[in-house]
Amino acid sequence: MKPVDRHLFALGRVIAVAAALAFWVAVALAVEAHYWMFATDPSAPIGERQIEHEGE
């Protein structure tokens, strides 16, 4: 394996890990936004918020 190939392989691995982490960060932000939108008290810590959806 040429040195350039090794560097490209390592760079590809770094990009793959970054993409996987970006996905989970996006999921976490979406969950937090959901709690913020539907919470009865948006200023409360996430663990203490009560969610009330219409129709439930």
Secondary structure, 3 states (H helix, E strand, C coil): CCHHHHHHHHHHHHHHHHHHHHHHHHHHHHHHHHHHHHECCCCCCHHHCCECCCCC
